[in-house]
Amino acid sequence: MNSSRLQPDRATASIKRNRRKSFPAIVLLLIFLFVAWPKFAALGYHIVRGGTIAIQGAHVPVPRDFFAIRSTSAADERVLSLYSASFYVPFRHAPLTSIIFYRLQQDHPFRRDQDAQLLSATTDAAKDSGFNLATVRETRSSSRTDYCLEFTSAKSSRTILERCFIEGSTLVVYFEGDPQYRSDLDSILRGLALN
């Protein structure tokens, strides 16, 4: 009789031991998934959607480490947001870099000679946010010129802002984040095909 009473106790003890052994593995798996989900989001996006997305009569290439989210709010001026699949530290998934496409609020496509006031207002807004104008870049392609205002932060060398206006288009590209992704911004602007 005594041995039959001990059997369930041994089984219960064995189950508890197995639970204690598997608990750290489950916790590690959950931490890994939590930390790695942005990379999975980018990979899944490219498997399902491919490397480009069409917005506002333009075809936008989506860089390998980015995934796209369309704006769902009618009141929001954003039409498309690209987020990098990286982050500063584990457990913090605020995107390290975002590239956001906005529609100009004016009625006509951007023209540098007519929209100097828009460039000035953009510079003033960046200064109010603690950024200083570092350089103005003009990139010419066969059909258009892109004007990018690059701002640097006095607080962090790991964050830059770029505001790119596309000649002949109502799209404006806002880049904010790590300078290592600036080449992705350049590839988007080079590959941007306007209809």
C-alpha angles and dihedrals in degrees: 000000000000092000092053090054091052095053096070090045091053091048091049091048090049092051091049091050091050091049090051091050095048096044095077090047091052091047091050091049091051092048091049092050092046093051096041101043095100090058090049089048091054093045093047091047092054093045092051102033106024126221104310139051128198119228134162093349093311134104111224121197112224111216118234097254095046136081127199132234121187119217113253098186116092090205092054115093092210116104100178137007125197116196127193118237091231134090138192099242135359117275093028113095101176099132114263090213133017130186110195128186117212132184116238111247092220122089099240134060117263117281117178094214092051100037105054089123090058091053090049092050090049091052091049092050091051091049090052088055092053100264128125126212107253103173146341114228126197116198117190123202128176095273107025150006125243119208115204124187109202119203129187128205121239088210102049134024087198093070129066133168125214126184112194123193117196116217110240095010136098090218121103121191118216117195121188126170147043117008089227088076095053091097087059089056090050091050090050091052092046092048096041106118116198119202 
